[in-house]
Amino acid sequence: MIVITAPTGNIGRHLLSKLLESAAGEELRVIVRDPARLPDAARGRVEVITGSHADTEVLDRAFEDADAVFWLVPPDASLAPHDAYSGFTRPAVKALAVHGVGHVVGVSALGRGTPVADRAGLVTASLAMDDLIAGTGVAYRALASPSFFENLLEESGSIRDKGVFTDTVDADRKAPLVAVADIAAAAAGLLLDRSWTGTDSVPVLGPEDLSPNDLARIMTAQLGRPVRYERQPLDELYTTLVGYGLNEAFVQGVVAMKRAKDEGLDAGVARTPDTASPTGFEQWCAQTLKPAVLS
C-alpha cells in the first residue's frame, strides 16, 4: 500500500500517473481535499481519503496498513516557515509511528551542509521538517530539489506581454533547475523499490546548471520572440509579497531563501549520473512553457 499526499498538485499528479502505469501489485491510496480533481484514470483504481493531510484523523485512516508514504507539504503563506513545514508535519510523524509505516519519500530542498543552510528561510524550515521525519526511525528519503522550471509558468503573462521574466539572483549565476516530472519519477522509483533503509537525501538536479541569462536565451529561441531577464531587488520582493497579504514571517522566509540561492545554496551537490535528471530546459520550454505563453 502506497499513500500519496497532494495527488493533484504539480508533482503529485505526475507521480500518481506514473504509479498507475507501473505499480503492479501495489494498492494506491490518496489523500485529497477535492476528489473531483483526480484524473479519470484514477477513478476506481485508487482508494480516496478525503480531507487535509494536516488532519490527524485523516492521517490515521490514510496510514493504516500503509507500507510507504509520499509526503509533500504545500507551504502555507499564512504561517511562519517553521509552522508551515514542521507544524504541518507533526501529526504525520505521530501517525507514522502509530501505524508502523516503513518508508517515506518526501519533497525537500537542496542546501544541507552548505554555509547558508541555517539562514535560508523556507529551505531551512524544509530541512528541519526532514529531520523531524527522520527522527521517527522510519526509512526516509528526502528528494533534495532546486528551483523548478514550472516556477516560470507564473510569469507566462509577463513573458507573453512584455518579453520579461524576473527573479532576485544575479543574471549570470548558474544553478541547477529541474522539471517537476523528474521529481515525480525519482519518487516513483523509491516508492516502488523499497529495499533502501536509513535516512538520506536524493538530489535531483536536472541535466545542467543554467543562469537567468541562459534561460532568457533559450526562451528566446524556443518562443521565437525576444525574452530578457530583469533582476528584482529583495526589498521590492518583500514589499510586493506583504502587499498580497502574506504572513510577514513567511515572506521573510521567501526573501532569505532567495538571498541564500544567490549565495550558492543550491551549489553544494555535484552533478553525477545518479544526481542528474533527464528533462532539459529546451524540451520543457517546447512542451510546457510555449503553449502557456502562446495560448
Secondary structure as UniProt FT lines:
FT   STRAND          2..5
FT   TURN            7..8
FT   HELIX           10..22
FT   TURN            24..25
FT   STRAND          28..32
FT   HELIX           35..37
FT   HELIX           40..42
FT   TURN            43..45
FT   STRAND          47..50
FT   TURN            53..54
FT   HELIX           56..63
FT   TURN            64..65
FT   STRAND          68..71
FT   TURN            77..78
FT   HELIX           81..82
FT   HELIX           83..87
FT   HELIX           88..99
FT   STRAND          103..109
FT   TURN            112..113
FT   TURN            115..116
FT   HELIX           117..119
FT   HELIX           122..134
FT   TURN            135..137
FT   STRAND          139..145
FT   STRAND          147..148
FT   HELIX           149..155
FT   HELIX           156..162
FT   STRAND          164..167
FT   TURN            171..172
FT   STRAND          175..178
FT   HELIX           180..192
FT   TURN            194..195
FT   STRAND          199..203
FT   STRAND          209..210
FT   HELIX           212..223
FT   STRAND          228..231
FT   HELIX           234..243
FT   TURN            244..245
FT   HELIX           248..262
FT   TURN            263..264
FT   HELIX           265..267
FT   TURN            273..275
FT   HELIX           281..284
FT   HELIX           285..289
FT   HELIX           290..294
//
